[in-house]
Amino acid sequence: MTRMVLTGNHAAAYAVKLSRPDVISAYPITPQTSVIEKLSEFVENGELNARFIRVESEHSAMAAVLGAASVGARVYTATSSQGLLYMYEVCWWTAGARLPIVMGVVTRAIAPPWSIWTDYSDILTLRDSGWIILFASDVQEVFDLTIQAYKIAETVNLPVAVGWDAFVVSHTIEPLDILSQEEVDKFLPKKKVSEHMLKVEDPFSLGNLTYPEDYMEFRYDIWKAQKKALDVISNVDEEYGELSGRRYGGTVEKNMCDDADMVLFIIGAASGDAIEAATLLRRKGLKVGVCRIRSMRPFPSDEVIKIAENVKIIGTFDRDISLGCGGIIGVEIRAVTKERGLDVPVIEYIGGIGGRDLRVQDFVEIFNDMDKLSRKGVRFERRWIGLKEEFEKGEINV
């Protein structure tokens, strides 16, 4: 194991290199570009024995790795925002074809208006497609989770998207521990070619026309694979922990949740600020906790319920918005609690959209607000954090 100082994007590139991909294809887009630049550098100087396919668009990049994965290659691509939307059609194809592709998504707001800063509206468009969606919160976890993603994908035969925040993680330099090639080879052996991969000597078609009497079973099979992935994600995290000494809790990372009266569910880098806020409030006697969701698909319903059934009130924080509905984590949490017959108050908070700064004090105020609403007996509320005052008052519109 080697200590290095890297950006989140370069940490992803090192993780991919150590995972020994056969084929890489991507089209550059801010803030993803330095991931692919570093990988192309590794290929060019002979550090990585892989085919790097240069393409004219993100749609072609995903099509290229789809083709390579269809014949059994271990592959990688990366994108952000509009690039993910451009390849969206092919993303559904890769999941439906059960191809274990790994993709890095440097999360970025969707235009218009144009933005290069972070929120999760891009990666969460994949949530109904069959892709597994995992989130890293810092540079070290970007490295670790990218390696784990290959093992998860190749175990359940589904593509995996690993997301991390634009600039906050992608371009922030932090120290991290890099595994040796021998350690990664032990954890992630050479990819085995499954029976349904295309073969020249035994040709057949993949994803051809399917009649109504068969189509539904394909979707049911993906649904089952997603359910299986919950245990696989946790088991892979534990196995990786034995190798590296770093464990992240599987599908969720619980912080001060065991005796908490109030818990905030969150994803991504802002979880660090939320945890710091919870630590400060604990010193003042408020029993608060933070649950960082690492897997948005499959959604860890059982882990959510274990927490929800022991608290007085739940908060959800979304750096995203399902327009016409609400924050995506909030929608998921409310659906799960109602599905299980659990009558617990859920307060949705939405903020940080388009990269707007989030501070520890913002989360202190969120926890204090949850405490106040709990005392008032409020069952549900949806609140936008950090809106300009004139917008909240309705004095001005865009």
Secondary structure, 3 states (H helix, E strand, C coil): CEEEEEEHHHHHHHHHHHCCCCEEEECCCCCCHHHHHHHHHHHHCCCCCCEEEECCCHHHHHHHHHHHHHCCCCEEEEECHHHHHHCHHHHHHHHHCCCCCEEEEEECCCCCCCCCCCCCCCHHHHCCCCCEEEECCCHHHHHHHHHHHHHHHHHHCCCEEEEEECCCCCCCEEEEEECCHHHHHHHCCCCCCCCCCCCCCCCCCCCCCCCHHHHHHHHHHHHHHHHHHHHHHHHHHHHHHHHHCCCCCCCEEEECCCCCCEEEEECCCCHHHHHHHHHHHHHCCCCEEEEEECEEECCCHHHHHHHHCCCCEEEEEECCCECCCECHHHHHHHHHHHHCCCCCCEEEEECCHHHCCCCHHHHHHHHHHHHHHHHHCCCEEEEECCCCHHHHCCCCCC
